[in-house]
């Protein structure tokens, strides 16, 4: 500096502002991340995870029962309806339960009641679904057997059987 020039106040210098930009950006990003964490539910952790772990043997027994009865199904979605063509070595009940399960968010799961309308054909109303991966679980109302499979996102039918 030359003698006689008065130094500028700190807030008129660019360097303090440049040094404050980094910490300020981190604080803003931290607040935004905390707001997202508080507002959204990840939906991945089940509150009753221990009970679900114990119930896995019951699910396996139901799938083995379906395998013994040679139960299989073809599920088709069209025009707000769901149709299921069943094959089995047993008498099928008048209604079936179809669960459309989202892989991570339980709030996105759908539970449908399918009614027999001739032979081994069942039908029900289809709620609106997002275009994400889904798991289909078909079971009898008494809970003695169950078959499952992944939803075909290409619009074709989905085959469910007890061999999976």
Secondary structure as UniProt FT lines:
FT   TURN            3..4
FT   HELIX           10..12
FT   HELIX           14..39
FT   TURN            47..48
FT   HELIX           49..54
FT   HELIX           56..68
FT   TURN            69..70
FT   STRAND          72..78
FT   TURN            79..80
FT   STRAND          81..87
FT   STRAND          95..102
FT   HELIX           106..108
FT   STRAND          110..116
FT   TURN            119..120
FT   STRAND          121..125
FT   STRAND          134..140
FT   TURN            141..142
FT   STRAND          146..150
FT   TURN            153..154
FT   STRAND          158..161
FT   TURN            162..163
//
